[in-house]
Amino acid sequence: MPKKTSQKLEILFSILVITILLEIVHFTILSSELSFILNKSFFFGNLGSNSLAIFVSLFFILIVLIYVKRRYVSPIALIFLLSGALTNVVDRLVRGGSVDYLHLLNIPIFNIPDILIVLGLAIFFFEVAL
């Protein structure tokens, strides 16, 4: 198998594994007595509806995939961005909203996929800036 194809399969496999693991975490949180909210909008619960959030997330995923086709993006940035976005889309499609459960200081409640998206974007912008 050519190296590029092998790397693409590794990235895809990583995205799927992380998404599945995060969905297991979300299922566990929903099945327990831990505190969470079902966020039916997006951007810290301040914008739009669940349908709009799904559309924006899928559009974001498409833009990332188009960009990757034209320019190099580090595998870790791609894995973080797409697994975070995909997990939030799956939550919204299956549960009607994103499962948010982390609340620190005065920051609005969020989840691990949100952290992955922010880290992926930070890595991506750092690479673009260099």
C-alpha positions as CSV (number, residue, x, y, z in Angstrom):
1,M,0.0,0.0,0.0
2,P,1.4,3.4,-0.9
3,K,2.6,5.6,2.0
4,K,0.0,8.4,1.4
5,T,-2.9,5.9,1.3
6,S,-1.6,4.2,4.5
7,Q,-1.3,7.6,6.3
8,K,-4.8,8.5,5.2
9,L,-6.2,5.3,6.5
10,E,-4.3,5.8,9.8
11,I,-5.8,9.3,10.2
12,L,-9.3,8.0,9.3
13,F,-9.0,5.1,11.8
14,S,-7.8,7.5,14.5
15,I,-10.8,9.9,13.9
16,L,-13.2,7.0,14.1
17,V,-11.6,5.5,17.2
18,I,-11.6,8.9,19.1
19,T,-15.2,9.6,18.0
20,I,-16.3,6.2,19.2
21,L,-14.5,6.6,22.6
22,L,-16.0,10.0,23.1
23,E,-19.5,8.7,22.3
24,I,-18.9,6.0,25.0
25,V,-17.9,8.7,27.4
26,H,-21.0,10.7,26.5
27,F,-23.2,7.6,26.9
28,T,-21.6,6.9,30.3
29,I,-22.2,10.5,31.4
30,L,-25.9,10.3,30.3
31,S,-26.3,7.0,32.1
32,S,-24.8,8.3,35.4
33,E,-25.7,10.9,37.9
34,L,-23.0,13.3,36.7
35,S,-24.0,16.8,35.8
36,F,-24.4,17.7,32.2
37,I,-26.5,19.8,29.8
38,L,-27.8,19.0,26.3
39,N,-26.7,22.0,24.3
40,K,-29.1,22.5,21.4
41,S,-27.3,25.5,20.0
42,F,-23.6,26.1,19.4
43,F,-20.8,28.4,20.2
44,F,-21.1,28.1,24.0
45,G,-24.9,27.9,23.7
46,N,-25.2,31.4,22.3
47,L,-26.1,30.9,18.7
48,G,-28.7,29.2,16.6
49,S,-30.6,25.9,16.8
50,N,-29.5,22.3,16.7
51,S,-30.3,22.1,13.0
52,L,-28.1,25.2,12.3
53,A,-25.3,23.7,14.5
54,I,-25.4,20.5,12.5
55,F,-25.3,22.4,9.2
56,V,-22.4,24.6,10.4
57,S,-20.4,21.6,11.7
58,L,-20.9,19.6,8.5
59,F,-19.9,22.7,6.5
60,F,-16.8,23.1,8.7
61,I,-15.8,19.5,8.2
62,L,-16.2,19.9,4.4
63,I,-14.1,23.1,4.4
64,V,-11.3,21.3,6.4
65,L,-11.4,18.3,3.9
66,I,-11.2,20.7,0.9
67,Y,-8.3,22.6,2.5
68,V,-6.4,19.3,3.3
69,K,-6.8,18.3,-0.3
70,R,-4.9,21.4,-1.4
71,R,-2.4,22.0,1.4
72,Y,-0.6,20.1,4.0
73,V,-2.2,19.9,7.5
74,S,-0.5,18.0,10.3
75,P,-2.2,14.7,11.0
76,I,-2.7,15.6,14.7
77,A,-4.5,18.9,13.8
78,L,-6.7,17.0,11.3
79,I,-7.5,14.2,13.8
80,F,-8.4,16.7,16.6
81,L,-10.5,18.9,14.4
82,L,-12.5,16.2,12.6
83,S,-13.0,13.8,15.6
84,G,-14.2,16.8,17.7
85,A,-16.5,18.0,15.1
86,L,-17.8,14.6,14.1
87,T,-18.5,13.7,17.8
88,N,-20.6,16.8,18.2
89,V,-22.5,16.1,15.0
90,V,-23.2,12.5,16.1
91,D,-24.4,13.9,19.5
92,R,-26.7,16.3,17.8
93,L,-28.1,13.7,15.4
94,V,-28.5,11.0,18.0
95,R,-29.4,13.0,21.1
96,G,-30.8,16.2,19.8
97,G,-27.9,18.3,21.2
98,S,-24.2,18.3,22.2
99,V,-23.5,16.7,25.6
100,D,-21.7,19.3,27.6
101,Y,-20.3,18.4,31.0
102,L,-17.1,20.4,31.8
103,H,-17.5,23.6,33.7
104,L,-14.5,25.5,34.8
105,L,-14.4,28.9,36.4
106,N,-16.6,31.4,34.5
107,I,-16.3,29.7,31.1
108,P,-19.6,28.3,29.7
109,I,-20.0,24.6,30.0
110,F,-18.3,22.5,27.3
111,N,-17.1,19.0,26.4
112,I,-13.9,17.2,25.3
113,P,-14.8,17.4,21.6
114,D,-14.8,21.2,22.0
115,I,-11.3,21.0,23.5
116,L,-10.2,18.9,20.5
117,I,-11.6,21.4,18.0
118,V,-9.9,24.3,19.8
119,L,-6.5,22.4,20.0
120,G,-6.8,21.4,16.4
121,L,-7.5,24.9,15.2
122,A,-4.6,26.2,17.3
123,I,-2.2,23.7,15.7
124,F,-3.7,24.5,12.3
125,F,-3.3,28.3,12.7
126,F,0.2,27.8,14.1
127,E,1.2,25.8,11.1
128,V,-0.3,28.3,8.6
129,A,1.5,31.2,10.4
130,L,4.9,29.5,10.0
